[in-house]
Amino acid sequence: MKKVWLIFLLFFLFSCKSAPVSNSNKIQLKYPVIMVHGIIAHDRKVLFSFWGRIPQVLEENGVQVFFGMTDAWGNYESNAEILKNTVDAVLSETNCEKVNIISHSKGGLDSRYFLWKYDYGDKVASLTTISTPHRGAELADIIWEQPVIHSDTSKNTLDLFGRLYGDVHPDMYNIVYDLSTANMEEFNKEVILDPNVFFQSMYTTMNRAENDPILTASFRYINNVRGANDGVVSEYSASWGDNVTKINGGISHHDIIDVRMKNISGENIPRIYLQIVRDLAARGF
């Protein structure tokens, strides 16, 4: 009998450490969540949260939340290496065998590349991309067409800005091409989704330009050349894979990560993420 209890105790101590759950209303998510941001955003800055209230609300509901720690202006190659180190660290800290990844914007492409390059399908249970330009960004196309961006002065200035921003491996010049529709066509031919990882893509669209004054001009441009969009990424580009969900409410590209920390068009943004993790928990992740 004592041996049975000893085995039970050892199993308990060395099993995947889940977040403390004080009542049945907490989400019973099997694996921790790693949130991976896109360009401009940063996990290393403490003065401003690029995920708004989302991490706190998830943690209050029993979800273990970690951050990808990727560069804001890093390319796929360097950010994939950072993500590998992050995933390894999270697995070691939690004693879990897998993680769930929730990525926004270019973070979804970094995550896809990381999974493919390092063959980490056995360590990632799910990948949820939100407003990710899987087929490229029309805005990147028009920027890449401007001669001024290709000058040595521009390249050096962009590199300096990236370093001042806090990036370890900034590559602002090349990620413009990385995000172009032409490059993403080639990217998608090579970077294939791992069938062992549950993948879903989610996206939003602005109902009208006034939904987000900051993105009015870009919304109108993308609307003219591609159609419905969130002010940065088109519906066409964000819809990828077999599990596609549109998030309603006229929410813009940066509002979907709760940057303004308030309801948008009556939608409580953190609740959207709560529903995402509830659905993942229901799938056994």
Beta strands, then each sheet from edge to edge (+ up, - down):
strand 1: 33-36
strand 2: 65-67
strand 3: 99-104
strand 4: 124-130
strand 5: 198-204
strand 6: 244-247
sheet 1: 2+ 1+ 3+ 4+ 5+ 6+
end
